[in-house]
Amino acid sequence: MCGDILGRIISRIADFFRESDKIFLSLCIFASLYGCLAVLSATRYLETNRPFIVQMMSLCLGLAVAIVISAFDFQTFIDRWYIIAVIGLVPVILTFFIGFAPAGTDDKAWLDLGFTTFQPSELLKICFIVTFSAHLSKVKANINKLKYLIPVCIHGIFPVLLIHFQGDDGTALVFLIMVLCMLYAAGVSLKYFGCALIAAVVASPIVYFFVMNDDQRSRIVSTFNIEADIKGATYQSYYGRTALANGKFFGQGLFKGILTQSGRVPEGQNDFIFVSIGEELGMLGLLVVLILLGAIALRALRVAFTCIKDSGKLICVGFFAMIFAQILINVGMCTALLPVIGVTLPFFSAGGTSLLCMFMGVGLVLNVYMHRNSRVLYLHE
């Protein structure tokens, strides 16, 4: 009995590696291993290997989760979107009551599990990709009729506002970009995007003066003059840009970055891992990072184009949009082109929750790839 079960498990794992998108999976694993090495170097001055160990454990667990998720037809998740919605929303709602803010942050967006911490917004990203894909694919034929479009927009804006009120505006912006990309992929008319753009431009002064607080306004202003307050609002931007300049093309060497190893790069293992890599491995190291992440995002988009089901296409577009948004915002933060709003670099920034949930998204894309057409696979048994 046990032998038969073990044999089936081994057979399914073998089938997974035969049928899955090995290029996409290899890119994700290699990027994560590169990220683990960068985290190890960026935290060496702390004299603890715990962030590196957590990152490696999250990579191994994430890979296992990706395999499990890919073992079900993605339509199974689409059909049970309401369960996925509950799984994503409940932990986020709990942060409003029992959430806490780790050192170095000012928003209570984490849950303390005792043995570790958990950031529910990362899980919500993956769950939202599924639920929003289910909604969009259901109404796609009538998406440009207001009676269908308005509920879709309410669905899309809900997590944006939820995370905003949680205090994590960086993640809220990532959600907003995901919503816009998925709406476009679903066929929403450009006239609606034009109207939304005009409304955003008109509302921006009101948001700036009456919705944003002093800290948020100072972060925006500081991007135009980062030398203005290097001991305050511009501290992260100033030292981040200085560290990148120190790296030049080849870098100062792994474990040898002057600012990284002195701890003067703010959140050098987390939000500013891009800066730590730049100082120690130079522009060459950063090019590898950008090539890897770009290849992962484009590969997900390629899977979207090969899938015959709208829901599968939208899942891949949602994952692409999540990766793209985080790369854009994080690199913009690290190069002082955008305000520092606390967005991690996918597969690279330290954080077990972030990496584990990222591999959940990888599992969804692999799932779509394996069920992208009507071929009968072992998974359909």
Secondary structure as a PSIPRED ss2 file (coil, helix, strand):
# PSIPRED VFORMAT (PSIPRED V4.0)

   1 M C   1.000  0.000  0.000
   2 C H   0.000  1.000  0.000
   3 G H   0.000  1.000  0.000
   4 D H   0.000  1.000  0.000
   5 I H   0.000  1.000  0.000
   6 L H   0.000  1.000  0.000
   7 G H   0.000  1.000  0.000
   8 R H   0.000  1.000  0.000
   9 I H   0.000  1.000  0.000
  10 I H   0.000  1.000  0.000
  11 S H   0.000  1.000  0.000
  12 R H   0.000  1.000  0.000
  13 I H   0.000  1.000  0.000
  14 A H   0.000  1.000  0.000
  15 D H   0.000  1.000  0.000
  16 F H   0.000  1.000  0.000
  17 F H   0.000  1.000  0.000
  18 R H   0.000  1.000  0.000
  19 E H   0.000  1.000  0.000
  20 S C   1.000  0.000  0.000
  21 D C   1.000  0.000  0.000
  22 K H   0.000  1.000  0.000
  23 I H   0.000  1.000  0.000
  24 F H   0.000  1.000  0.000
  25 L H   0.000  1.000  0.000
  26 S H   0.000  1.000  0.000
  27 L H   0.000  1.000  0.000
  28 C H   0.000  1.000  0.000
  29 I H   0.000  1.000  0.000
  30 F H   0.000  1.000  0.000
  31 A H   0.000  1.000  0.000
  32 S H   0.000  1.000  0.000
  33 L H   0.000  1.000  0.000
  34 Y H   0.000  1.000  0.000
  35 G H   0.000  1.000  0.000
  36 C H   0.000  1.000  0.000
  37 L H   0.000  1.000  0.000
  38 A H   0.000  1.000  0.000
  39 V H   0.000  1.000  0.000
  40 L H   0.000  1.000  0.000
  41 S H   0.000  1.000  0.000
  42 A H   0.000  1.000  0.000
  43 T C   1.000  0.000  0.000
  44 R H   0.000  1.000  0.000
  45 Y H   0.000  1.000  0.000
  46 L H   0.000  1.000  0.000
  47 E C   1.000  0.000  0.000
  48 T C   1.000  0.000  0.000
  49 N C   1.000  0.000  0.000
  50 R H   0.000  1.000  0.000
  51 P H   0.000  1.000  0.000
  52 F H   0.000  1.000  0.000
  53 I H   0.000  1.000  0.000
  54 V H   0.000  1.000  0.000
  55 Q H   0.000  1.000  0.000
  56 M H   0.000  1.000  0.000
  57 M H   0.000  1.000  0.000
  58 S H   0.000  1.000  0.000
  59 L H   0.000  1.000  0.000
  60 C H   0.000  1.000  0.000
  61 L H   0.000  1.000  0.000
  62 G H   0.000  1.000  0.000
  63 L H   0.000  1.000  0.000
  64 A H   0.000  1.000  0.000
  65 V H   0.000  1.000  0.000
  66 A H   0.000  1.000  0.000
  67 I H   0.000  1.000  0.000
  68 V H   0.000  1.000  0.000
  69 I H   0.000  1.000  0.000
  70 S H   0.000  1.000  0.000
  71 A C   1.000  0.000  0.000
  72 F C   1.000  0.000  0.000
  73 D C   1.000  0.000  0.000
  74 F H   0.000  1.000  0.000
  75 Q H   0.000  1.000  0.000
  76 T H   0.000  1.000  0.000
  77 F H   0.000  1.000  0.000
  78 I H   0.000  1.000  0.000
  79 D H   0.000  1.000  0.000
  80 R C   1.000  0.000  0.000
  81 W H   0.000  1.000  0.000
  82 Y H   0.000  1.000  0.000
  83 I H   0.000  1.000  0.000
  84 I H   0.000  1.000  0.000
  85 A H   0.000  1.000  0.000
  86 V H   0.000  1.000  0.000
  87 I H   0.000  1.000  0.000
  88 G H   0.000  1.000  0.000
  89 L H   0.000  1.000  0.000
  90 V H   0.000  1.000  0.000
  91 P H   0.000  1.000  0.000
  92 V H   0.000  1.000  0.000
  93 I H   0.000  1.000  0.000
  94 L H   0.000  1.000  0.000
  95 T H   0.000  1.000  0.000
  96 F H   0.000  1.000  0.000
  97 F H   0.000  1.000  0.000
  98 I H   0.000  1.000  0.000
  99 G C   1.000  0.000  0.000
 100 F E   0.000  0.000  1.000
 101 A C   1.000  0.000  0.000
 102 P C   1.000  0.000  0.000
 103 A C   1.000  0.000  0.000
 104 G C   1.000  0.000  0.000
 105 T C   1.000  0.000  0.000
 106 D C   1.000  0.000  0.000
 107 D C   1.000  0.000  0.000
 108 K C   1.000  0.000  0.000
 109 A C   1.000  0.000  0.000
 110 W E   0.000  0.000  1.000
 111 L E   0.000  0.000  1.000
 112 D E   0.000  0.000  1.000
 113 L C   1.000  0.000  0.000
 114 G C   1.000  0.000  0.000
 115 F C   1.000  0.000  0.000
 116 T C   1.000  0.000  0.000
 117 T E   0.000  0.000  1.000
 118 F E   0.000  0.000  1.000
 119 Q C   1.000  0.000  0.000
 120 P H   0.000  1.000  0.000
 121 S H   0.000  1.000  0.000
 122 E H   0.000  1.000  0.000
 123 L H   0.000  1.000  0.000
 124 L H   0.000  1.000  0.000
 125 K H   0.000  1.000  0.000
 126 I H   0.000  1.000  0.000
 127 C H   0.000  1.000  0.000
 128 F H   0.000  1.000  0.000
 129 I H   0.000  1.000  0.000
 130 V H   0.000  1.000  0.000
 131 T H   0.000  1.000  0.000
 132 F H   0.000  1.000  0.000
 133 S H   0.000  1.000  0.000
 134 A H   0.000  1.000  0.000
 135 H H   0.000  1.000  0.000
 136 L H   0.000  1.000  0.000
 137 S H   0.000  1.000  0.000
 138 K H   0.000  1.000  0.000
 139 V H   0.000  1.000  0.000
 140 K H   0.000  1.000  0.000
 141 A H   0.000  1.000  0.000
 142 N H   0.000  1.000  0.000
 143 I C   1.000  0.000  0.000
 144 N C   1.000  0.000  0.000
 145 K C   1.000  0.000  0.000
 146 L H   0.000  1.000  0.000
 147 K H   0.000  1.000  0.000
 148 Y H   0.000  1.000  0.000
 149 L H   0.000  1.000  0.000
 150 I H   0.000  1.000  0.000
 151 P H   0.000  1.000  0.000
 152 V H   0.000  1.000  0.000
 153 C H   0.000  1.000  0.000
 154 I H   0.000  1.000  0.000
 155 H H   0.000  1.000  0.000
 156 G H   0.000  1.000  0.000
 157 I H   0.000  1.000  0.000
 158 F H   0.000  1.000  0.000
 159 P H   0.000  1.000  0.000
 160 V H   0.000  1.000  0.000
 161 L H   0.000  1.000  0.000
 162 L H   0.000  1.000  0.000
 163 I H   0.000  1.000  0.000
 164 H H   0.000  1.000  0.000
 165 F H   0.000  1.000  0.000
 166 Q H   0.000  1.000  0.000
 167 G C   1.000  0.000  0.000
 168 D C   1.000  0.000  0.000
 169 D H   0.000  1.000  0.000
 170 G H   0.000  1.000  0.000
 171 T H   0.000  1.000  0.000
 172 A H   0.000  1.000  0.000
 173 L H   0.000  1.000  0.000
 174 V H   0.000  1.000  0.000
 175 F H   0.000  1.000  0.000
 176 L H   0.000  1.000  0.000
 177 I H   0.000  1.000  0.000
 178 M H   0.000  1.000  0.000
 179 V H   0.000  1.000  0.000
 180 L H   0.000  1.000  0.000
 181 C H   0.000  1.000  0.000
 182 M H   0.000  1.000  0.000
 183 L H   0.000  1.000  0.000
 184 Y H   0.000  1.000  0.000
 185 A H   0.000  1.000  0.000
 186 A C   1.000  0.000  0.000
 187 G C   1.000  0.000  0.000
 188 V C   1.000  0.000  0.000
 189 S C   1.000  0.000  0.000
 190 L H   0.000  1.000  0.000
 191 K H   0.000  1.000  0.000
 192 Y H   0.000  1.000  0.000
 193 F H   0.000  1.000  0.000
 194 G H   0.000  1.000  0.000
 195 C H   0.000  1.000  0.000
 196 A H   0.000  1.000  0.000
 197 L H   0.000  1.000  0.000
 198 I H   0.000  1.000  0.000
 199 A H   0.000  1.000  0.000
 200 A H   0.000  1.000  0.000
 201 V H   0.000  1.000  0.000
 202 V H   0.000  1.000  0.000
 203 A H   0.000  1.000  0.000
 204 S H   0.000  1.000  0.000
 205 P H   0.000  1.000  0.000
 206 I H   0.000  1.000  0.000
 207 V H   0.000  1.000  0.000
 208 Y H   0.000  1.000  0.000
 209 F H   0.000  1.000  0.000
 210 F H   0.000  1.000  0.000
 211 V H   0.000  1.000  0.000
 212 M C   1.000  0.000  0.000
 213 N C   1.000  0.000  0.000
 214 D H   0.000  1.000  0.000
 215 D H   0.000  1.000  0.000
 216 Q H   0.000  1.000  0.000
 217 R H   0.000  1.000  0.000
 218 S H   0.000  1.000  0.000
 219 R H   0.000  1.000  0.000
 220 I H   0.000  1.000  0.000
 221 V H   0.000  1.000  0.000
 222 S H   0.000  1.000  0.000
 223 T C   1.000  0.000  0.000
 224 F C   1.000  0.000  0.000
 225 N C   1.000  0.000  0.000
 226 I C   1.000  0.000  0.000
 227 E C   1.000  0.000  0.000
 228 A C   1.000  0.000  0.000
 229 D C   1.000  0.000  0.000
 230 I C   1.000  0.000  0.000
 231 K C   1.000  0.000  0.000
 232 G C   1.000  0.000  0.000
 233 A C   1.000  0.000  0.000
 234 T C   1.000  0.000  0.000
 235 Y H   0.000  1.000  0.000
 236 Q H   0.000  1.000  0.000
 237 S H   0.000  1.000  0.000
 238 Y H   0.000  1.000  0.000
 239 Y H   0.000  1.000  0.000
 240 G H   0.000  1.000  0.000
 241 R H   0.000  1.000  0.000
 242 T H   0.000  1.000  0.000
 243 A H   0.000  1.000  0.000
 244 L H   0.000  1.000  0.000
 245 A H   0.000  1.000  0.000
 246 N H   0.000  1.000  0.000
 247 G H   0.000  1.000  0.000
 248 K C   1.000  0.000  0.000
 249 F C   1.000  0.000  0.000
 250 F C   1.000  0.000  0.000
 251 G C   1.000  0.000  0.000
 252 Q C   1.000  0.000  0.000
 253 G C   1.000  0.000  0.000
 254 L C   1.000  0.000  0.000
 255 F C   1.000  0.000  0.000
 256 K C   1.000  0.000  0.000
 257 G C   1.000  0.000  0.000
 258 I H   0.000  1.000  0.000
 259 L H   0.000  1.000  0.000
 260 T H   0.000  1.000  0.000
 261 Q H   0.000  1.000  0.000
 262 S C   1.000  0.000  0.000
 263 G C   1.000  0.000  0.000
 264 R C   1.000  0.000  0.000
 265 V C   1.000  0.000  0.000
 266 P C   1.000  0.000  0.000
 267 E C   1.000  0.000  0.000
 268 G C   1.000  0.000  0.000
 269 Q C   1.000  0.000  0.000
 270 N C   1.000  0.000  0.000
 271 D C   1.000  0.000  0.000
 272 F C   1.000  0.000  0.000
 273 I H   0.000  1.000  0.000
 274 F H   0.000  1.000  0.000
 275 V H   0.000  1.000  0.000
 276 S H   0.000  1.000  0.000
 277 I H   0.000  1.000  0.000
 278 G H   0.000  1.000  0.000
 279 E H   0.000  1.000  0.000
 280 E H   0.000  1.000  0.000
 281 L H   0.000  1.000  0.000
 282 G H   0.000  1.000  0.000
 283 M H   0.000  1.000  0.000
 284 L H   0.000  1.000  0.000
 285 G H   0.000  1.000  0.000
 286 L H   0.000  1.000  0.000
 287 L H   0.000  1.000  0.000
 288 V H   0.000  1.000  0.000
 289 V H   0.000  1.000  0.000
 290 L H   0.000  1.000  0.000
 291 I H   0.000  1.000  0.000
 292 L H   0.000  1.000  0.000
 293 L H   0.000  1.000  0.000
 294 G H   0.000  1.000  0.000
 295 A H   0.000  1.000  0.000
 296 I H   0.000  1.000  0.000
 297 A H   0.000  1.000  0.000
 298 L H   0.000  1.000  0.000
 299 R H   0.000  1.000  0.000
 300 A H   0.000  1.000  0.000
 301 L H   0.000  1.000  0.000
 302 R H   0.000  1.000  0.000
 303 V H   0.000  1.000  0.000
 304 A H   0.000  1.000  0.000
 305 F H   0.000  1.000  0.000
 306 T H   0.000  1.000  0.000
 307 C C   1.000  0.000  0.000
 308 I C   1.000  0.000  0.000
 309 K C   1.000  0.000  0.000
 310 D H   0.000  1.000  0.000
 311 S H   0.000  1.000  0.000
 312 G H   0.000  1.000  0.000
 313 K H   0.000  1.000  0.000
 314 L H   0.000  1.000  0.000
 315 I H   0.000  1.000  0.000
 316 C H   0.000  1.000  0.000
 317 V H   0.000  1.000  0.000
 318 G H   0.000  1.000  0.000
 319 F H   0.000  1.000  0.000
 320 F H   0.000  1.000  0.000
 321 A H   0.000  1.000  0.000
 322 M H   0.000  1.000  0.000
 323 I H   0.000  1.000  0.000
 324 F H   0.000  1.000  0.000
 325 A H   0.000  1.000  0.000
 326 Q H   0.000  1.000  0.000
 327 I H   0.000  1.000  0.000
 328 L H   0.000  1.000  0.000
 329 I H   0.000  1.000  0.000
 330 N H   0.000  1.000  0.000
 331 V H   0.000  1.000  0.000
 332 G H   0.000  1.000  0.000
 333 M H   0.000  1.000  0.000
 334 C H   0.000  1.000  0.000
 335 T C   1.000  0.000  0.000
 336 A C   1.000  0.000  0.000
 337 L C   1.000  0.000  0.000
 338 L C   1.000  0.000  0.000
 339 P C   1.000  0.000  0.000
 340 V C   1.000  0.000  0.000
 341 I C   1.000  0.000  0.000
 342 G C   1.000  0.000  0.000
 343 V C   1.000  0.000  0.000
 344 T C   1.000  0.000  0.000
 345 L C   1.000  0.000  0.000
 346 P C   1.000  0.000  0.000
 347 F C   1.000  0.000  0.000
 348 F C   1.000  0.000  0.000
 349 S C   1.000  0.000  0.000
 350 A C   1.000  0.000  0.000
 351 G C   1.000  0.000  0.000
 352 G H   0.000  1.000  0.000
 353 T H   0.000  1.000  0.000
 354 S H   0.000  1.000  0.000
 355 L H   0.000  1.000  0.000
 356 L H   0.000  1.000  0.000
 357 C H   0.000  1.000  0.000
 358 M H   0.000  1.000  0.000
 359 F H   0.000  1.000  0.000
 360 M H   0.000  1.000  0.000
 361 G H   0.000  1.000  0.000
 362 V H   0.000  1.000  0.000
 363 G H   0.000  1.000  0.000
 364 L H   0.000  1.000  0.000
 365 V H   0.000  1.000  0.000
 366 L H   0.000  1.000  0.000
 367 N H   0.000  1.000  0.000
 368 V H   0.000  1.000  0.000
 369 Y H   0.000  1.000  0.000
 370 M H   0.000  1.000  0.000
 371 H C   1.000  0.000  0.000
 372 R C   1.000  0.000  0.000
 373 N C   1.000  0.000  0.000
 374 S C   1.000  0.000  0.000
 375 R C   1.000  0.000  0.000
 376 V C   1.000  0.000  0.000
 377 L C   1.000  0.000  0.000
 378 Y H   0.000  1.000  0.000
 379 L H   0.000  1.000  0.000
 380 H H   0.000  1.000  0.000
 381 E C   1.000  0.000  0.000
